[in-house]
Structure formats: C-alpha cells, structure tokens
Amino acid sequence: MFDKVTEEKIKELIIARLQTIPPEVGISVGSEGDFKRDELIEHVKQDDEIGKKLIQIDLNYLRTLKELNLYA
Amino acid sequence: MPKKLLVTRPLYGGDGGIYYLFHWATIYIKFAKTKGNEVLDLDEKRANRKDLTSILKKTKPHLVCFNGHGNYDSVTGQEGEILVKAKDNEEILKGTIVHILACSSGKILAPSCIQKGAEAIIAYKEEFWFFYDRQGTSKPLIDSTAKLFLEPANLVINSLLKGNTVEESYNKSQKLYKENIQKVLASNSSEGYLAKFLIWDMVNQVPIGNKQATL
C-alpha cells in the first residue's frame, strides 16, 4: 500500500501518537489480550498483527474524522 | 409485556477485558429486572455451549446478549469455549434479537445467524477496543475511561428494553459514541488519544437483519 520510506514515517508518527497514552491505562483488544502503552508501541515496531491494526486504526481515524461531522 | 433476556458473561483467568464486560453487563441486567423482565444470566461457568443451547431451546428468549471474545465467525464463553459458530450452530438463535459485545463477529457470524433465522443482530465487524484505568480495576463500574467505550455499546440493550427498534437502538448508541468522541477531543480534555479507538468501535458497530424489529 505504501513504499518502505512512507511506511516507516507512518510508523514513527503512530508511535509518537501512542506515546501520548498515559502509562497507567490498560487496553483491551479482545482475545488478543490486555496491553499497556509501551507494549502497543513494541507491536508497531515489530510490525505484527496488532501493530498493523494500530496503523489501520490511525488511518481510519484520519479518514473518518471529517466524514463524522462531529460539530454539526 | 415482560420480556426474556438471556445474557452470557464469562469470567476467567485475569482477563481484563472479560472482567470489565462481566461487570458492565450487571447494569442492564439490573435495569431489565427493574422493568419486570426475566433475566436468564449465564454467568461464569454457566456461560457454556451446552447450557446456552438448552436454555435457548427451552425458554426462547426475546433478546440474547453475548459478552466475551469473538472472531469473524464465532463468539465464545467461559474459558474461551465456542458458544456460536458460523456454519455450525447459528440456528440456535432463530427468532431472537441479538447483541454481541465481542470482537469481529459482525463480519461473518452475524450475517450467517440472520440467514439461519435470527431476527436482528447488533455486533462489531472488527476488534472491539477499549481502554480502562488499571489502578481502578477493583471498581470497574466507576471507571470513567472504560465508561466512554462500554456505555454506548450497552446502551443498545437498554434501548431495546424500552421498546425501541433495532435501528433506533443502534442510532442511540452511535449518537453516544459521537458525543464521547466530541468529549475527548474537547480542548480541555487530556483524553484525546482515545478518539481514534472510539471512532474505530463506532464505525465497526453494525445492525444486521430486520432493523425495525422490537422486543
């Protein structure tokens, strides 16, 4: 979907955004389990299924935010 | 007229997600009872396939609410036992309205259940994400972070119990998701990081089947 450089930049951006999550928060991802912020960051770095899902969630957010017309 | 509500809510093995869904279901169970409805509560070990199948057959509930883990083609109960699976036993939900608070089962399982006679289903097409306060897990019902995710999800059930249609209940849930997204994106909120996950759950929540169905 993206070239290698773009992919790496997207990952960097997503990791930067994940770092805004407070460390004391727990994150439930169904049968994948419960995670802490730093564990999610590791998944993005490793580019595994959870990491890929986080990229999808981020891109979905950017795509959907305008469509949702939140302030109408 | 009083309605019959069947709830599955497993609880096992230090699973934070399951623990929260278990406790949050007590809110609508209490509400249903207050309104004079009958609640068939398959909690913990009773959230198994044998009991579910038998109780569905005997009591024919109007509404079935699953809480647990799921994937595209199944939803699970205690210790991860598969309760309903596509191309296996979906016919057990024939004639019922169903709410599935689990990952991904809106994609294959829910349409498959509708094909086999379920009246309507509200479920999630992809993973259901939620955040919670790890310091506050002893009191999950007062966890304001978890509330942002679990209240809109379970609002569907209270709305159905009030006599609204599946579509109206779905719309009320979507509206509350939207309000919560606005709340966390507000300039004075420190919870803006939650917005993308709330949007994810919101856009993946789907109503399938007869959207005009009521209990």
Interface residues (C-beta under 8 A of the other chain):
Chain A: R17 L18 T20 I21 E24 V25 G26 I27 S28 V29 G30 S31 E32 G33 D34 K36 K53 I57 D58 N60 Y61 T64 L65 L68 L70 Y71
Chain B: D15 G16 G17 Y20 H69 G70 N71 T76 G80 A102 C103 S104 E127 F128 W129 F130 F131 Y132 D133 R134 Q135 T137 T145 K178 I181 Q182 L185 G192 Y193 A195 K196 F197 I199 W200 V203
